[in-house]
Amino acid sequence: MAPLISKWHRELELFSAVKPLIILEGNVLDRYRYPVAGSLPEDTLAPLPEYLQGFLTDSGYAQVVFYSNLVGFMNPYQPQMLTDFARQNGCTVKAGAIPAEFKGNTQETAPNVIRRAMAQGTAATAVIMELASHYIITPERMDQHDVNSFNLLMQSAMSAATVRTPAGRRQNLLILLVNKLNDLPAWFYLNNPLCKTITLEAPDREERKRLISGSAWPTFFDSTVYRTDMPYYEQHPEELSRLREKFVGLTEGLTFTELDAMRRLSKQECTPIRDLCSIVDLYKYGIKENPWANLSLDSLRTAKQDFQKRIKGQDPALERTLDVVKRAVTGMNGLSSSSTSKPKGVLFYAGPTGTGKTETAKALAEKLFGDESACIRFDMSEYGQSHSDQKLLGAPPGYVGYEAGGQLTNAIQKNPFSVVLFDEIEKAHSSILDKFLQILEDGRLTDGQGHTVYFSETIIIFTSNLGMYVKDEFGKRYQNVTMDMDYAEVEKRLRQAVEDHFKLELGRPEILNRIGENIVIFDFIREEAGQAILRSQVDKIIRRMDEQKRIRITVTDEAYGQLSAAALADLSNGGRGIGNQVEALLINPMSRWLFDNGVTEDADVVIEGFDVTARPPCLRCRVAGEEEKEETAHE
């Protein structure tokens, strides 16, 4: 198998020959697979300093030393190089290191030692400054000593000599390792012709595939498990290929260090080869039962009927919702995409207010995960400011609230198996929409503390009232859909309005593309659905009064007709409006009547009529077997 050499390694080979100052930034704390045989065995998984030691030695450098502001100069891999470096530059080795402060005015400070080492032309020398971002507090708070020290490093690069070696001519090198480039002063690297910045990213798909397919493959499993399981996969190579491809997809964005931890975890848990991908969940989420794996198909077969008990008059929306869920359960979600870490499903609910959008999300959470609390709701009207993303993801280091983390990332970290509801998404600031792009495409987010949370086991739901009102050419708002339109017309108009909002108003068609065809339109609450909602709410009140107070309420047909006529007179506010009417016309007068007549428990109460014209509304009630007692607002 031909060696797979990463992009950053090839860049280091190229620019180390022409640039005396190289900054390696990004994933510098990871371990890397050495691609060719040399000072390190091929495919060795080594920390970056050891990797650079092997690379530079193979490139012909006679002296390679590492600097830390806590220890000084050192070389734990080839101590003789440190001895030669000390002799060359007039230093003394003490306890395996050359002590040297980063700041100061003496010739023994690290920048002065580096300047002498870079200028000499006797031995090809490379100095690697580990975690250089730790030498100063922040670039904005540098004192004069900090500035002087970085000026000396700049002078070191400017005076770098070229040395003849058996491997050819090599220039002396200064390499800085930083987590983030902006941890260094900008003037040090911006528009600096001596400097080259190389970014170390997490291993790409090909590198992860090479790891899972190469010599490390048997080490993912207990030896007994491997001997037992592998003969089957040798006879069925196509299944082995699919297993590896799935593992590679699920580990998108993970480092070599994390992949190696998964390897050891898989071996420790004696994981069968067929269950290798379960180790990804175990590593990401800890020991948690995966509700998706335990979901009963029988419960899904009755899901529509169960949903209809809670959400009235929205059969097309429920069908579309359940299609997404069934696709996730059958493993067909994301088959057309290259990413296997996307959320299980994405839905965009649009339609009039009070039609059951939020209620559907709650019902879905209960059906999938057994509890409504698995629906994590965010009211996006609270995130309308440009800095609101800090509330979701957490404040950056050094800012107030950094330790608390982000509301969204904390919630998903605590419960990765959930329905995540972003209510009234159109009210969020446009900068937050960038975060949704990453969630919908990659299925992960990194919070302010650097912790990555994964959305690959969630269903994402956005709700919106977009399209109910639109503007004409004069900027005046007018109602786009009305109750006298049929559902097909409502769906057409609202879908078009949602698309126009993202494409024309926001200029963000890429977000719409991530949602795809999963825009679900909820219809107005019409007469038949309104009757069903009213009956459901009245029955719930009667049932709870019986359970909690043993007060058995009967509503006569005449009284129910009066309640129905008043509660359903205006359906423009949907089911929520019906609920408000039930509270005003039934719950408030009923509680007043019970209190005024001393009925606290164990009674049979008959409601015989409503007076909805009274202010406040009142009702005519009697305890079964007694004379009718009329409740009024004035008694």
N, C-alpha and C positions, 0 to 999 in steps of 0.2 A: 504494500500500500504506500503510495507516494506521500511524502510528508505534507501536512497541511500547515502552512505558515500564515499566521494571522496578519491582518493589515498593519497593525501597529508595529509588529516585528519587522516587516518589510520597510516601513517608513524609518524605523530606527537604523536599519542597515544603510539606507540611502542617505539620510541626513547627518548621521554621525560622521560621515566622511567630509561634509562641507560646512557644518554648523558647530561651533565650539560650545554653545549653550543650548541644552535641550530640556524642555519641561515636559514631564510625563504627568498628565492629570486625569482624574476620573477614578477608575476602578483599581487604585494602586494597592489596596489591601487584599486583593484577591490572590489566589494561587494560579499558576499558568503551566501549561504543558509544554515542555521544551521540545521543539519540533524535529530536531536532528541530533544525531549522536555527536558527542564532542566532550567538553568538560563535564557535562551532565549527561546521563544516559537518556536516549531518546524516549519521549513520552513521559518523562519525569514530571510530576505535578509539584512545582516548587513555588515558594513565595517570590514576589517580584524581585527583592534584592538578590536572592540566590540565582534567579533566572538571569539577571543582569550580570552577575559575576561570571556565569558560564558564557554568556554572549560576548562580553568584553574580552575574556580570556581567549576564547576561540577567534576573536577578531585581531589578536596580537598585542593587546595591552599588557605591559609588564607589571604595572602597579594599578590596582583597583582598591579604593578605600571608600568606606561609608562614613557619613557624618551624622551624628545626632546631637542636638544641643544639650541632652541630658548626660551623655557619655563622652562625647568627643569623636575623634576618628577611630575607626576599628575595621577589622576584617575577620569575622568569625569563620569564614570559609577557607581562606588561605592566609594564615597569620604571617607567613614570611613576606607577603606583599606589604603588610603594615610596617614590618621592620625595615624593609627597603625604602618605603616612603618616608619613614622617620629619619633615616640616615641621609636621604637625598635632600630633605628640607630642614635639617637642623632641629629636629624635634626629639622628644624622649618618650618612649613607650612605658607606661605605668599600668600594671595589672591588666595587660592585654588591650590597652587603648592609649590614645594620645589625647590627654585632656585639653579642651579648647573651648572657651566661651564664644558665643556668636557675636556679642557686642563688646566693645572696649577699644582702648587706644594702644595696646601693646602689640608687639610683633607675633605673640603667641596666640592671638585670637584666630578663630577659624577662617574668616575672610582673608587675613594676611597670609596664613599658611597656604590656603588654596591659591592665592595670587602667585606665590613663589612656585608652587607645584605646576601651575598652568604655564608659567613662563619658561621653565627649564626645558631643554631640548635633548636630555640624555636618555630618559626612559619614558615611553608612552604611558601617560597617566590618565586615569578617569576617576573623578571624585563624584560620588553620589550622595546628595543631601536628602536624607529621608524625612518625610513629613515636613517639608520646608514651610508649610503654612503655619506651623506651630512656633516659629521663631519670633513672630510679632503678634500683638493682640489682634489688631485689624489693620488693614492698609490705611484706614481713615485716622487711626490714632498712633501713627508712627512718630517717635521722637527723633532727635537729631542723630542719636547713636544708631537707631534702626536704619535711617537713611544712609549714614556713612557705611554701614555694613553691606547694604545692597549695592552701593556705589562701588565698593571694593570687589564684589562679585562680578559686577559689570566690567570693571577693569580687568579682572581675571580672564573673562571671555575675550576681551579685546587683545590681550597679550598672549593668547594661547599659541604655543609653539607646535610645529609639526616635527615628528620624530620618525626616523627610518627604522623599521622593524623587519624581522624575517618575513612577515606577512604583507609587507608593503609599507608605504608611508601612512602614518596615523597622526591626527592632531589630538592634542590633549583635550579632554572633554570634561565639562561640568554639567551634571544631570541633576535636576531638581524633581522630587516626587511630591505632588500636591493632590489633595482630594478635589479641590475646585480651583480653577485658574484665578478667579477673582479674590482668592485668599492672599495673593501676592500683589504688591503695588503695580497699578496698571502701567506706569511709565517704565517698569522693568522689562515688560514683554511686548507692549503694543508698539508697532512700527519699528521693532528692533531687528535690524538685518542680521544680527549675530544669532538670533534666537529662533528656535523651531519648537512649537507646541504640538505634542502628539497625544491624542485622546485614547485612553484605554477603556473600551466598552465591555459590557458583559459578552460572553461567548455567543457568536452567532449560531444560526441553525446548523450550519455545516460543521462547526466545531463541536456542538453538542452531539450531533449525529456520529461524528468520529469517536467521541468518548464512549458512547453507548454501543458502538459496533467494534471497537478495537480490543486491545489486550485487556482493558479494564472490565469488559463485559462479564467474565466469570466472577469477578470480585464483587459484583452487586448481590451475590447470592451465597447463602450457606452452601458449603461444598456438597453436602448430602442432597439438598434441594436441587442444586445444579445438575448433579449426576442423574437424579431421578427425572427431572423435567426436560432437560435439554434434548434427549433423543427424539422426543415428539416434535420439537420445533425444527430439528434437523431434517425430519421427514416432511415438515410443513413450513418451508422457508417463507411463504407468503404471509403466514400468520405472524411469524417472528418480525417480519418487515413492518407489518401494520402496528404491532406492539411498540416497536422502536420509534416509529413515526409519531405515534400518539404521545409517547413519553417526551420526545423532542419538542412537540408542540406545547405540551403542558408546562415545560420548564422555560418558556420564553422569558427573558429578562433576568434569569438567575445566574449567579456567578459560578465559577469553577469550584470555589470553596463550598458553596451551597450544594452543588451537584455531588461533590465528594462526601458531604455530610449525609446526603440521601443514600449514597452508595453504602456507607457504613450502617446507616439506619436500616436499610433493606436487608443487609446481611444479618444484623443483630436480631431483627424480627423474624428471621427465617421465612421471608416473603416468597411465595411461589412465583415463578416467572410470569404466569398469567396475570398476577395481581401487582405487577411492578408499578403501574400508574397510581395505585392506591397510596404508595409511599409519598407521592407529591402532595396529596391531601393531608397525610399525616404530618409531613414536614411543615406545610403552610399553616395548618389550623390546629395542630396538636391532636390529642386523642378526642375525637368527636365522631359520633355516629353520623353518617352521611344520609340525610333524609331522602335524597334522590335515589339512593340505592335501595332503600327500604319502602319506597312508595308503592302502595297497593294499586295495581291496575284496575281492580274491581271498584275501588273508590273513585277512580277517574271516570269510569263508565257511568257513574251516577252523578258526576260533577255538575252537569248542566241542570238536572232536576234540583240538586242542592242549591245551586246558585239562584235558580228561579224563585226559591222560597224567600230569598233575601233581596234580590234585585228584580224589580217588576218592569215589564215592557221593554226589555233590552236584549231580546233573543239574538239578533245579529251580532251585537257587541260581545255577548257571551260566547258565541260560536267562534269568533275570531280570537278571543282570549284563550279559549281551550285548545285551539289549533296550535298556538305557540307553545303551550304547556305540553301537549302530546308530542310535538316535535322534539322538545327537550328530553322527555322521558324515553322516547324511542332512540335517542342518540343521533338524531338527524339534524340537530341544531348545528349550524356552522359548517355543514358539509361543503358548501360552495365557497367557503372562505379558507384562506391559508392559515388563519389563527385558530388555535384550539382553546385559547384561554379567554374567549369572549364570554360575556354573561350568558346564562342559559336561555334567556329570552329578553326582548326589548319591546315595549308597547307604548304607544302614544295615544292617550285617551283625550278626545276632544268632544265638545258638545255643550248643551245648555247646562246651567248650574242646577244642582239638586237632582241629577238624573241617575246617580249611582256610580260615578267613576271611582270615588274613594272607597265606597262600600264594596265594589268589585275587587279592588286591590286587597282589602281586608279579608274578603271571602276566599280569595286565592291563597293568601298566606295561611289561613286556617286549613284549607284543603291540602296544601302541599306539606306544611310543616306542623300542623296540628294545633296552632295557636295564632290568634289574631296579632299577638305581640310580635310575631315574626315579620309583620309589616312595619318597616321603619320609615316613618313619614317625615319629610322635610318641607316646611312651608316656605316656598322660594320667595315670597314677598319679604322675608326677613334678610334676604341676600341681595338686596338691590344696589348696594354700594360697591365701588371698585375694589375695596379691600375686603369684601365679604368672603373671598375665597380662603382667607386666613381662618375664618370661623369653621369652614368645612374641613380644611386640611391641617390647620394648626399654624401658629405663628412661626416665623423663621427664628433660628438661634439668635439669642440676645434680645429678643422682643418680649414684652409682657405677655404671659400666657403660653410661652413656649413649652413649658413642662406639661401643660394640660392636654396637648395634642388637638386634633381636629374633631369636630362633632361627627362628620361622616366617617372618617377613617377609624375613629374609636368605635363607632357603632358596628362597622363591618368587621373589625378585628375581633370584637366580642361575639358577634353572631354572623359568620360568613354565609350561613344558609338562611336566606331571607328574601322577602320582597321589598325592594327599596323604592319608595314612592316619593317623587319630586312633584309636589303639588303646585299648580299654577306656575309652570316653568317660565312662562313669558315675562314674569315679574322679576326674574333673576337678572343680575348685571351681565352684560355680554361677555365679560372676561371669564365668568364662571363656566360659560359654555365650552371653553377650551378644555376644561377638566373633563367634561362629559365626552369629548372626543376620545380622550385616552381611555376612559372607562369602557366606552362602547367598542373601541377597536382592540385594545390590548387587555382589557379586563383587569386592570390594576391601577393603583395610584400610590404615590409616595408622599407621606405626610411631612410636616415641617421638621420632624426629628429624624427623618431618613428611613423610617420604617415603611415597608411596602405592604399594602393590603390588596387582597385579590377579590374580584367580583365575579369570578368564573362560576360560582355556585349560586348566584343570585338571579332574580328576575328584576329588571329595571322597568319602572313604569313612570311615565311623565303624564301629568294631567294639565289641561289648558281649556280656557274659554275662548281661545282664538277663533275669530271668524263670526262670532255672534254679532259683532258690530264692525263695520268697516268704514273707511273714509271715502268720500267722493272726491272729484278733482279739485274741489274748493277746500278740502280738508275737514269737511263737516261729517260727523259720524251719523250713520244710519243703520237700521237693523237689517242684517244680511239674511237671516232665516227667521221664519215665523211658524206658528203652530198650524197654520192652514196649509203648509207645504207637506207633501208626503215624505217618507223617510229617504227615498232615493234622491230627492232634490236636496234635502238637508245634508245628506252625506256628500253629495257632489260639491255643494257650495262650501262646506266647512273644510273638506279636504283641500280644495283649491286655495282657501284662505290660509291654511296652515303652510302650504307649499310657498305661497307668495310671501308670507312673513319671513321664512328662513332664506328664501332666495333673493327677494327684492328689498325687504326692509332691513334685515340683518346682514345680508350679503354673505350668508354662511350655508351654502348648499351642501357642504360636506357633512354637516350635522344631520341634515335631512337624509342624506345618502346612508348614514349609519343606522338611521331608524328604518329605512327601507319601506316596505309595503305594510308595516305594522302600525299604521295609523288607524285607530279604531274610533268610529263615530258613534256617539250615544244620541238616541232620539229624544225628542220632547216627551215628557210624561203626558200621555194622552188619557182620555176619559176612562178607558178600561183599566189601564195600568194604575191610574189614580184611585179607582175603586179598590183595586187589590192592595195598594199601599195603605189606604185608610182602614180596610178590614184587618190587615195585618197588625197595624198599630193599636187599634181598639182591642183586638183579641189579646195582644201582649199586655196591655194595661189590666184587662180583666184577669188574665192568668196570674200576673204578679201580685195583684191585690189579694187574690185567693191564697197564694203561696205564702205571702209575707204577713198578712193581717187576718186571714180567714174571712175576708169580706167578699161575699159572692155578689157580683154586679150583673144585673140583667138590663139590657138596653132594648126597649120595645121597638118594633118595626117602625112605628111612627117617629119615635125619637131618633132612630138611626137615619131615617130619611131626611129629617131636618139637619142633622149633623153633616150628612153627606152633601146636601145641597150647599151648605155654607162653606165647608172645607174645600170642596172641589170647584167653587165658583171661579177661582183664578188659579190656573195651573202653571203660570209663567215662572214661578219659583220652584217648580218640580217637587220632588219628594220631600225636600227640606221645608218647602212652603206648607205642604200638607201637615208635616209634623208640627210646625208652628201653630197651625190652625187647631190641631188636636189639643195642643197644650192650652191655647187660649179658650177654646169652646168646651173642652171636656175636663182636662186635668185640673185647671185652676178652679172652676166652679165646683167640681166634685170634692176637692179637698176642703174648700170653704164650707160646703154643705155638711160634710162629715164632722168637721170641727164644731160648727155651730150647733149641731144636733147631738153631740156627744157620742157619735158612733166611732169607736176606736178599734174594735175587733169583733170577730165572730158574729156577722150579721148578713142578712140577705137584703140587698138594696136594689130597687127597681128604678131605672131612669125612664120617665114617661114623656119627657119633652124638653126642648131647648128654647130659650128666648135669646136669639143671637142679636136682636136689635138693642137689648139692654146694654148699658155701659157701667160696669163690665158685664159680659154675657153671663147668664145664669141658667139654671136647669130646674126641672120639677122632678123631685125624687120622693120616694117613700120606702120605709123599711117594710118588707113583706109582712102583710097581716095588719098594718097600721094605716091610718088615714094618710092621704097625700099631704106632703109638706112642700111648700114652694119656697125655693131659695131665691132671694133677690140680692141685688148689689147693695141695698140700703139697710138690710136687716143685720 
